[in-house]
Amino acid sequence: MADGSESSTVTGLITMDAIGNVTIGRITTGNATIAAVTINSGAAVIDAGNTGGEDIVAASGRVVINTVTGVGSADAIETTVSSLDVSNTASGNIDLNETDAVSVIRLSNTVVSDTNGATGAIQLVAGGTITVVDSGAGGFGISAVDGDITLDANGTDSDVVVNHAISTTVAGGVTISADDTVTFA
């Protein structure tokens, strides 16, 4: 997709599968399921640009992304979604900017350890509360092999609610910031 191009449906599912990169202009759906938007890439998910608003909109649905070489590594993927389930396996970072509150089912970056916290990193910035969903509700937590993990809930009165593990190794650090409170269950 080019910057400014859009793929949309009123209530349908959107699925994108590619051997190579998936470049996103704008994807929108009113679907409210746990598979509202699914992107599987044999390479990376790339932001085509910032024309038209957020890259992925499924305000009441979940976005599921599976990649090999990163999600928004060069330019964060902007979202307005209810929940996130994102996995990356070989190289690159995960960088997401959510416009409001979001539930995290999984953020996983299993990039091979290189003892550098800046590679294989995970960053989620949200304009509302970030809730890391517990395993009893289907959550898998947040994990990076050795990358830094950053959660930043910067909207007015936004919280970070941690109900599941957040883990990285010695090379990576964990930074959690909230406009209001950070709670560990």
N, C-alpha and C positions, 0 to 999 in steps of 0.2 A: 504494500500500500504506500502511496505517496502522502506527504504532509497535506492535510486538508481533505483527503479522501475518507469515505465513511462506509462501513458495513453495519447495517442496522436491521432489527426486527422488532415488532411490537411486543411479542411474548415468546418468540421462539428461542431455541438454543443456538449458540454460535460456537462452531468448532473449527479450528484451523490446525492442520497438520502439515509439516514441511520437513524435508530432509535437511534443508539449509536454514537460513535466518527467516524469521517472521518479523517483518517491519510493519509497525502499526501506525496508521493515521488516526482513526477513531473507530471504535467498536461500541455499539450501544444495543441494549436489549432491556425489555421490561420483565424478562423472565426472572422468577424468584426461587429457582431451584438451586441445588448444590452443584450443578453443572451448567449454570447459565452461560458461562464463557469458558471454553477449554482450548488451550493452546499447547500443542506438542511440537517442539522444534529440535531437529538434530543439530542445531547450532544455537543461536541466541534469539531473544526477543528484543527488538530495537525500536525506539521511539523515532518516528519519521519526522517529528517536529511538533510545534505547539499550536498550530492553526486549528480553531474550532473547539477547543476545550480539552477535557480529559481524554486520555488514550482509550480507556476502558470504562464503560458505564453499565453497571448492572446493579442499580441502587439497592435492590432487595435480594440479589443473588450472589452466588460465589463465583470467583474466577479461579480456575485451576490452570497452572502453568508448569510444564515440564520441559526443561532445557538442558543443553550440554555445555554451552559457553556463555551463560549469563542472561540476566533479565535487567534491562535498563543500565547496563554497565557504564556506557558513555553519557547517557542522559536518562534520568529516572523516568519510569513508566508512571504516568499520572492516572489515578483511578477514583471512581466513586462506586464502591461495591460494598456489600454487606460483610463478606468474608473472603479470606485469601488462603489458598493452598498452593504453595510455590516450591518447586524443587529444581536445583541445578546441580550438575554432576561433575564436570571436568575442569572448567576454567571460568574466569569471570566472576562478577559480583551480582548480587541481587539488590536493586535500588528502586524503591517504590514510594510514591507520594500519594497518599489518600486524602481526599478533600474533607472527609468527616470521620465519624466513628467507624471502626472496623474490628471484626473478630478474626484472629489468626488461628487457622486450623493447623497449618504447617508453614514454616519458612526453613528450608533446608539447603545448605550449600556444602556439598561433599567434595569440593575441590581438593586435590591431593595436597598434603601438607608441604609447605615450602618455608615454614617458620616466619612468614611475613603476614602480619595481621591486616595489611591493606589489600591483600589478594584473598579471594574467597570470602569477601565480606558480605554482610547483610545489613541494609539500612531501610527502615520503615519510618517515614515521617507522616503524621496524621493530623488533620485539623479537628479531630475529636478524640474520644477515648479509644485506646488500643486494649483489647482483651485477648490474652493468650488463653485459648480454650483448653480445658482440662481433658484428660484422656477418657473420662466417663462420658463426655459429650462429643467424643470423636476427635479430639485434638491430639497432635503429635509433638507440639512444642516448637522451639526454635533452636536450630543447631548449625554450627559451622565447624569444619574440621580444624582450621586454625585462623579463620578470618575474624575481624572485629564485628561485633553485633551492636547496632544502634537502634533504639526505639525512642521516638520523640513525639509525644502527644502535645502539640503546641496550640491547640484551639482553646478558647476561653473555657476555664473550669474543666479541662480535659484531664483524664487520668490514664495511667497504665495499670491494668489489672493482670497480674501474672498468676495463672492457675495451672501452669505446666512448666516443665524444665526449659531453661535457656542455657545452652552450653556451647563452649568453644574450648580450645586448648590453651596452653601457656602462651603461645604466640599471639593469640587474639584477646581482645578486651571486650567487656560488655558495658555499654553506656545506656542508661534508661533515664529519660527526662520527661516530666509532665508539667503542664501549667498548674495543675492542682496537686494530686497525690499519686504515689506509686504504692501499690498494694501487692503483697505476696501471700498467696493462699496456701 
